[in-house]
Amino acid sequence: MEKQQLPNSTLILVFGIISIVTCCCYGIIGLIFGIIALVLASKATKLYAANPDLYSDYNNVKIGKILAIIGLVLNAIYLLYIVWIFSTIGYEGIQEMQQEMMRNMGQ
């Protein structure tokens, strides 16, 4: 009997990569992709554990899960950093810093 590909195995891998790449988007987008990848990986792992001889591409699921966990950690750290920045210097302070950077770039 020919092995079939696990459902969403490639999607899990792609979402894990996207969760890492988008960690600089205020942490929100990467958190969403990381959580979706972990949920899909959990379902795929249960499906594979029920009948491992029937499915292939379990390596994509494992790698995608690892990447999603790394992405979640990076996004959580970045989100906490953004919250800390807003709580310490506020929105006006951030705008002043941006204006100062723009003035320095123009010189």
C-alpha positions as CSV (number, residue, x, y, z in Angstrom):
1,M,0.0,0.0,0.0
2,E,1.3,3.4,-1.0
3,K,1.8,5.9,1.8
4,Q,-0.1,9.1,1.6
5,Q,1.0,12.5,2.7
6,L,-0.1,13.8,6.1
7,P,-2.8,16.5,5.7
8,N,-1.4,20.0,6.1
9,S,2.2,18.9,6.6
10,T,3.5,21.5,4.2
11,L,1.2,24.1,5.5
12,I,2.5,23.5,9.1
13,L,6.1,24.0,7.8
14,V,5.2,27.2,6.0
15,F,3.3,28.6,8.9
16,G,6.2,27.8,11.2
17,I,8.6,29.7,8.9
18,I,6.2,32.6,8.6
19,S,5.9,32.8,12.4
20,I,9.6,33.4,12.6
21,V,9.9,35.8,9.7
22,T,7.0,38.0,11.0
23,C,8.3,38.4,14.5
24,C,9.1,42.0,13.9
25,C,5.4,42.9,13.0
26,Y,4.7,43.9,16.6
27,G,4.5,40.2,17.5
28,I,0.8,39.8,16.6
29,I,1.0,38.3,13.1
30,G,3.7,35.8,14.1
31,L,1.7,34.7,17.2
32,I,-1.3,33.9,15.0
33,F,0.7,31.9,12.5
34,G,2.6,30.1,15.3
35,I,-0.6,29.1,17.1
36,I,-2.3,27.9,13.9
37,A,0.8,25.8,13.1
38,L,0.9,24.2,16.6
39,V,-2.8,23.3,16.4
40,L,-2.4,21.8,12.9
41,A,0.7,20.0,14.0
42,S,-1.1,18.5,17.0
43,K,-3.9,17.2,14.8
44,A,-1.4,15.8,12.3
45,T,0.7,14.1,15.1
46,K,-2.4,12.4,16.5
47,L,-3.4,11.2,13.0
48,Y,0.2,9.9,12.5
49,A,0.3,8.2,15.9
50,A,-3.0,6.4,15.1
51,N,-1.5,4.8,12.0
52,P,2.1,5.6,11.2
53,D,2.4,3.1,8.4
54,L,-0.2,4.9,6.4
55,Y,1.4,8.4,6.3
56,S,4.6,10.0,5.2
57,D,6.1,13.5,5.6
58,Y,6.0,13.4,9.4
59,N,9.4,15.2,9.3
60,N,7.7,18.3,7.9
61,V,5.3,18.3,10.8
62,K,8.1,17.9,13.4
63,I,10.2,20.7,11.8
64,G,7.1,23.0,11.4
65,K,6.2,22.4,15.1
66,I,9.7,23.3,16.2
67,L,9.8,26.4,14.0
68,A,6.3,27.4,15.4
69,I,7.5,27.1,19.0
70,I,10.6,29.3,18.2
71,G,8.4,31.8,16.4
72,L,6.0,31.9,19.3
73,V,8.8,32.6,21.7
74,L,10.4,35.3,19.5
75,N,7.0,37.0,19.0
76,A,6.1,36.9,22.7
77,I,9.4,38.5,23.6
78,Y,9.0,41.2,20.9
79,L,5.4,41.8,22.0
80,L,6.5,42.2,25.6
81,Y,9.2,44.6,24.5
82,I,6.7,46.7,22.5
83,V,4.3,46.8,25.5
84,W,7.3,47.8,27.8
85,I,8.3,50.6,25.3
86,F,4.7,52.0,25.2
87,S,4.4,51.8,28.9
88,T,7.6,53.6,29.7
89,I,7.9,56.3,27.1
90,G,4.4,56.4,25.6
91,Y,3.2,57.1,22.1
92,E,4.4,60.7,22.1
93,G,7.9,59.6,23.1
94,I,8.0,57.1,20.2
95,Q,6.9,59.8,17.8
96,E,9.6,62.1,19.1
97,M,12.2,59.4,18.6
98,Q,11.1,58.8,15.1
99,Q,11.2,62.5,14.2
100,E,14.7,62.7,15.6
101,M,15.8,59.7,13.5
102,M,14.3,61.3,10.4
103,R,16.2,64.6,11.1
104,N,19.5,62.7,11.6
105,M,18.9,60.8,8.4
106,G,18.3,64.0,6.4
107,Q,21.7,65.5,7.5
